[in-house]
Amino acid sequence: MGRLSTTLKIILPVGLLVVAVAVFVALKETRPVAEPAPRLERSWPIAVATVSIGDEQPTQRVFGTVVSGRTVSMRSLVAGEVVAVGENFRNGGIVARGEMLIEIDPFEYRIALREIRAQLAEARARLVELRARRDMEKAALAREREMLGLDERQLARSEELFRRGNVSERALDDSRMALARMRQGVSGREFSVTAESARVAQQEATIERLEAEEARVARDLERTRLVAPYNGFLRGIQAEMGRRLGVNDAVAELIDADSLEVAVRLSDAQYGRVYGSPEGLIGRPVQVIWQAGRVALTHAARIERVGAAVEAASGGIEIYARLADSNAASPLRPGNFVEVRMSDQVYADVARLPESALHEGDRVYVVRDGRLEPRDVTVVARMGDDMLVRGALDDGDQVAVTRFTGIGPGLKVEILAP
């Protein structure tokens, strides 16, 4: 009895374990099998640009600085004390051509002019006297030459009468002596005429010198008023009332208001495109834009000339555009930083696309049947955020302009509504 009880205690747990394993195996074999869900392909939302093949003339956007086409350093032309200044003689003042800037005390110059004119009047009166004396000597010389002729004829008659024996030898000698005295008198009178003529020439030279001095003094008197040679803006004022200036002392700088220009430095490539276009470079119209805060002021200009030299350090070529509306009323001033827009050359048979459409430097993706198809292109020009390309593109092609990681051929895409 005890032995049977022991056997049951061993067999019962083993049997329960066997039954549990059998049940687990049966349940595992009869469990339902879950079918895997099908994997869905991702569709990428993109924006596109529609290709239009044609001729394009882009606009170059460069930057430059307003400069003065002509600036002169105004300096005192005579010495003296400043006794008056012009109404607009101040930094930033706008002056018109011929307007007075400063006036230097003219007193000494007026006195000098009166003195030289008095000397000139005296010299002219002296010339009248010398010419009268010369003319008198000439008249006396003419009379004495006439008398000399009479004495020569008288001597000839006396010699003829002496050969005939009608007059004495003494009478002949008297005729000869009278002729000699007359010839001596004529020689003396000729010397007097020459001397008087020389005195007249000397006096005429004196008058000419005094007239030159008069012109110089009159010019100095005129120069006591320093005036603007053209319409312009003043800066660098250095003169003021009561200050004594020497000759050539600085007074101010005058910027020509009618010849403001824009200096622009172009790269070699930019210069080559503009220079090689049918329109040429000189005379090409440009648009100058000055951004004054929130206000954009636009001015027309025209390229007038190319810089005289190329700086080796910075490279590029400088051009100058003359502002069409350059005048005293213009808000532009030298030093303004401005944007300059000019037409580029014409590119034939190109498509204009955003820069974001370009991948790997020479590839774009066209949407075909909802998938991306690569096309090779060549970039011929860039215009800000856009580019001009040639390549395997047709009118109406839709080019992807949205960039995303993993973009490549065959990807499924969905075109976003514009």
C-alpha atoms as one frame of an Amber mdcrd trajectory, in Angstrom:
protein
   0.000   0.000   0.000   2.760   2.389   0.871   4.691   1.431  -2.221   1.719
   2.168  -4.484   1.297   5.587  -2.914   4.917   6.402  -3.640   4.577   5.332
  -7.267   1.503   7.499  -7.726   3.314  10.529  -6.358   5.979  10.136  -9.079
   3.760   9.274 -12.039   1.088  11.947 -11.427   3.339  15.072 -11.846   5.045
  13.551 -14.878   1.712  12.832 -16.475   0.461  16.355 -15.862   3.647  17.747
 -17.466   3.227  15.513 -20.513  -0.405  16.561 -20.889   0.551  20.308 -20.632
   3.248  19.918 -23.299   0.799  18.105 -25.558  -1.794  20.864 -25.129   0.847
  23.612 -25.856   1.967  21.817 -29.011  -1.620  21.354 -30.140  -2.447  25.018
 -29.580   0.723  26.202 -31.386  -0.010  24.039 -34.412  -3.599  25.218 -34.647
  -3.042  29.006 -34.082  -4.093  31.392 -36.934  -1.288  32.792 -39.166  -1.260
  36.685 -39.547  -0.759  37.830 -43.144   1.842  40.786 -43.510   0.343  44.134
 -44.613   1.440  45.264 -48.116   4.183  48.086 -48.111   2.972  51.418 -49.608
   5.354  53.556 -51.875   5.927  57.139 -50.664   4.894  60.010 -52.932   6.957
  63.266 -52.593   5.064  66.566 -52.870   6.981  69.013 -55.115   6.594  72.335
 -56.894   7.418  72.523 -60.593   8.343  75.133 -63.188   6.992  74.838 -66.717
   9.668  75.064 -69.419   9.337  77.723 -72.118  12.093  77.715 -74.752  12.883
  81.104 -76.286  15.228  84.086 -76.410  16.057  85.761 -73.111  17.837  89.037
 -72.336  18.517  89.051 -68.606  19.312  92.092 -66.505  22.677  92.359 -64.809
  22.506  93.652 -61.249  25.728  95.234 -60.039  26.603  97.837 -57.447  28.482
 101.087 -57.684  29.164 104.444 -56.109  28.063 107.927 -57.116  31.111 110.037
 -57.986  31.649 113.569 -59.216  32.573 113.956 -62.852  34.241 117.263 -61.993
  35.424 118.660 -58.665  37.501 121.811 -58.312  39.375 123.136 -55.318  38.403
 126.786 -55.057  41.367 128.923 -53.950  41.914 132.619 -53.382  43.381 134.249
 -56.475  44.566 137.374 -54.631  45.666 138.099 -51.089  43.664 140.073 -48.569
  41.024 140.056 -45.861  37.659 138.374 -46.465  35.040 141.148 -46.187  31.966
 139.268 -47.484  30.746 135.710 -48.041  27.941 134.436 -50.239  24.527 133.529
 -48.876  25.045 129.840 -49.747  28.712 129.685 -48.769  28.559 126.791 -46.307
  29.087 123.057 -46.295  26.391 121.461 -48.425  25.411 124.815 -49.922  24.050
 124.754 -53.463  25.455 127.529 -55.641  24.727 128.601 -59.193  27.254 129.458
 -61.847  28.567 132.996 -61.337  27.341 133.210 -57.739  29.739 134.927 -55.325
  31.452 132.695 -52.802  33.671 135.204 -50.987  34.904 138.764 -51.511  38.374
 139.966 -50.521  38.852 143.635 -49.535  39.215 145.432 -52.911  40.556 148.763
 -51.546  44.256 148.267 -52.315  43.460 146.867 -55.760  41.237 149.836 -56.654
  43.976 152.275 -55.605  46.554 150.341 -57.614  44.286 150.487 -60.669  43.801
 154.254 -60.315  47.558 154.777 -60.021  48.370 152.736 -63.078  45.687 154.518
 -65.093  47.133 157.879 -64.066  50.594 156.759 -65.169  49.100 155.562 -68.413
  47.397 158.910 -69.063  50.674 160.721 -68.402  52.555 158.398 -70.717  50.009
 158.888 -73.498  50.265 162.664 -73.155  54.049 162.398 -73.325  53.692 160.321
 -76.479  51.608 163.058 -78.101  54.382 165.546 -77.309  57.132 163.308 -78.702
  55.191 162.588 -81.887  54.662 166.328 -82.420  58.393 166.982 -81.954  59.251
 164.175 -84.351  56.812 165.497 -86.941  58.295 168.992 -86.556  61.795 167.613
 -87.138  60.579 165.738 -90.192  59.055 168.927 -91.620  62.286 170.866 -90.945
  64.278 168.077 -92.620  62.063 168.310 -95.695  62.615 172.081 -95.940  66.370
 171.747 -95.495  66.541 169.051 -98.178  64.689 171.432-100.490  67.233 174.176
 -99.710  70.041 171.643-100.239  68.711 171.055-103.703  68.758 174.781-104.402
  72.361 175.065-103.179  73.409 172.140-105.398  71.869 173.841-108.451  73.497
 177.148-107.433  76.923 175.461-107.259  76.370 173.936-110.667  75.589 177.377
-112.176  78.602 178.940-110.422  80.923 176.283-111.859  79.512 176.877-115.335
  79.943 180.641-115.002  83.466 180.177-113.611  84.454 178.158-116.722  83.157
 180.999-118.865  85.041 183.507-116.735  81.908 185.336-115.637  82.480 184.876
-111.850  85.522 184.827-109.692  87.015 181.813-108.006  86.019 183.256-104.648
  82.374 183.319-105.643  82.712 179.664-106.648  84.220 178.842-103.270  81.388
 180.650-101.491  78.865 178.449-103.345  80.782 175.354-102.376  80.953 176.383
 -98.699  77.202 177.165 -98.627  76.458 173.686-100.053  78.709 172.004 -97.471
  77.015 173.880 -94.622  73.587 172.862 -95.924  74.642 169.230 -96.233  75.896
 169.305 -92.670  72.623 170.837 -91.521  70.608 168.128 -93.328  72.712 165.385
 -91.695  72.105 166.943 -88.268  68.385 167.221 -88.975  68.245 163.564 -90.095
  69.881 162.545 -86.800  67.309 164.594 -84.876  64.455 162.864 -86.751  65.960
 159.444 -85.968  66.396 160.344 -82.291  62.845 161.677 -81.983  61.479 158.562
 -83.709  63.389 156.414 -81.182  61.931 158.423 -78.292  58.436 157.874 -79.732
  59.085 154.109 -79.980  60.361 154.040 -76.390  57.272 155.885 -75.184  55.000
 153.526 -77.120  56.730 150.576 -75.411  56.250 152.271 -72.050  52.548 152.691
 -72.767  52.254 149.052 -73.831  53.903 147.960 -70.576  51.589 150.187 -68.552
  48.551 148.830 -70.445  49.643 145.278 -69.569  50.048 146.326 -65.941  46.620
 147.953 -66.041  45.085 144.703 -67.335  46.827 142.718 -64.598  45.679 145.074
 -61.834  42.141 145.166 -63.264  42.100 141.379 -63.297  43.296 141.264 -59.680
  40.518 143.678 -58.735  37.983 141.435 -60.485  39.427 138.417 -58.703  38.681
 139.903 -55.283  35.237 138.368 -55.896  35.572 134.575 -56.049  32.597 133.141
 -57.960  31.393 129.617 -58.756  32.482 128.485 -62.246  29.486 126.129 -62.523
  26.414 124.897 -60.619  27.423 122.708 -57.725  27.599 121.691 -54.083  30.115
 123.119 -51.627  32.128 121.154 -49.098  35.326 121.618 -47.101  34.660 125.298
 -46.303  37.877 126.912 -44.998  37.305 130.670 -45.368  35.233 132.977 -43.198
  34.585 136.667 -42.583  37.615 138.561 -41.293  40.145 135.876 -42.177  43.169
 137.005 -44.172  43.958 134.819 -47.137  47.127 134.536 -49.131  47.341 133.796
 -52.834  46.310 130.171 -53.525  44.929 129.547 -50.023  42.156 126.903 -49.995
  38.614 128.292 -49.774  36.304 125.310 -50.483  35.678 122.379 -52.834  32.980
 122.681 -55.489  31.330 119.541 -56.898  29.719 119.928 -60.309  26.019 119.207
 -59.790  25.441 118.681 -63.508  28.032 115.930 -64.019  27.349 113.300 -61.350
  28.285 109.782 -62.434  28.123 106.233 -61.135  31.353 104.228 -61.023  30.749
 100.486 -61.401  33.316  97.693 -61.363  32.450  94.772 -63.643  34.098  91.373
 -63.609  35.839  90.241 -66.778  32.901  87.930 -67.572  30.303  90.667 -67.030
  32.272  93.134 -69.120  32.729  90.617 -71.909  28.992  89.840 -72.123  28.028
  93.508 -72.283  30.846  94.557 -74.622  30.186  91.684 -77.020  26.460  92.291
 -77.365  25.047  94.023 -80.476  24.108  97.074 -78.371  27.744  97.633 -77.447
  28.930  99.258 -74.238  29.267 103.022 -74.706  25.863 104.683 -74.743  24.057
 101.690 -73.194  21.204 102.883 -70.915  21.249 101.712 -67.296  18.996 102.116
 -64.291  20.412 103.455 -61.029  18.553 102.664 -57.803  19.371 104.274 -54.469
  17.673 102.622 -51.531  17.038 105.504 -49.139  15.598 103.642 -46.171  12.303
 102.192 -47.330  12.172 104.444 -50.374  13.800 103.316 -53.620  14.824 106.292
 -55.779  15.325 105.385 -59.435  17.411 107.408 -61.887  18.238 106.922 -65.554
  21.860 106.926 -66.674  23.943 106.067 -69.712  27.384 104.445 -69.884  29.790
 107.142 -71.003  33.299 105.708 -70.751  35.556 102.924 -69.468  38.203 103.414
 -66.798  41.701 104.287 -67.961  43.408 101.316 -66.278  42.708  97.974 -64.613
  43.904  97.563 -61.045  45.937  94.363 -60.849  45.100  93.817 -57.164  41.294
  93.972 -57.409  40.836  92.998 -61.058  37.758  93.787 -63.077  37.049  96.804
 -65.244  35.545 100.084 -64.063  32.901 101.834 -66.130  31.260 105.227 -65.653
  27.576 105.995 -66.284  26.453 109.635 -66.541  23.221 110.397 -64.667  20.612
 111.842 -67.001  18.938 113.992 -64.337  22.109 115.238 -62.672  21.429 118.738
 -61.343  21.368 120.722 -58.126  17.879 119.416 -57.278  18.962 115.756 -57.396
  19.032 113.963 -54.013  22.103 111.975 -55.042  25.504 112.988 -53.735  29.008
 111.614 -54.289  29.530 108.567 -52.093  25.989 107.152 -52.361  26.074 103.348
 -52.691  23.634 102.385 -55.455  22.396  99.385 -57.390  22.867  99.477 -61.160
  20.784  97.429 -63.564  21.725  96.985 -67.204  20.548  94.712 -69.969  22.746
  91.682 -70.639  23.336  90.023 -73.996  20.535  88.097 -75.720  20.619  84.307
 -75.223  18.822  82.304 -77.924  16.858  79.073 -77.364  17.162  78.909 -73.584
  14.865  78.060 -70.687  14.637  80.158 -67.555  14.514  78.101 -64.351  15.040
  78.714 -60.636  18.462  77.836 -59.241  16.760  75.259 -56.971  16.000  73.120
 -60.051  19.685  72.370 -60.667  21.320  69.255 -59.189  24.924  68.126 -59.404
  25.773  71.191 -61.493  24.280  69.972 -64.781  21.067  68.025 -64.117  17.392
  68.777 -63.657  14.439  66.424 -63.077  11.374  66.422 -65.305   8.094  64.913
 -64.105   6.936  62.074 -66.403   3.867  59.994 -65.486   4.210  61.023 -61.849
   7.901  60.083 -61.588  11.196  62.002 -61.865  13.214  61.689 -65.037  16.756
  63.195 -65.190  17.761  65.600 -67.985  21.244  67.006 -68.616  21.506  70.763
 -69.110  24.151  73.480 -69.460  23.884  76.716 -67.510  24.634  79.638 -69.852
  23.859  82.547 -67.486  22.633  83.330 -63.997  20.255  86.099 -62.986  19.901
  86.425 -59.247  17.927  83.349 -58.108  17.238  82.213 -61.686  19.370  80.659
 -64.404  19.263  80.216 -68.169  19.884  76.686 -69.407  20.121  74.728 -72.645
  19.754  70.985 -72.889  17.343  68.064 -73.247  14.242  70.083 -72.450  11.093
  70.736 -74.456   8.393  73.362 -74.253   5.880  72.401 -71.612   8.182  70.134
 -69.595   7.533  70.339 -65.866  10.818  70.637 -63.969  11.005  69.905 -60.246
  12.115  72.977 -58.274  11.673  71.543 -54.763  14.854  70.149 -53.230  14.799
  67.230 -50.768  17.186  64.583 -49.530  17.345  61.486 -51.687  15.972  63.035
 -54.861  16.767  60.857 -57.832  15.479  59.149 -60.973  12.237  57.205 -60.752
  10.952  58.685 -57.500   7.195  59.048 -57.314   6.124  62.676 -56.883   2.966
  64.668 -56.471   2.779  68.136 -58.033   1.552  70.772 -55.604  -1.043  73.246
 -56.747   0.492  76.673 -57.507
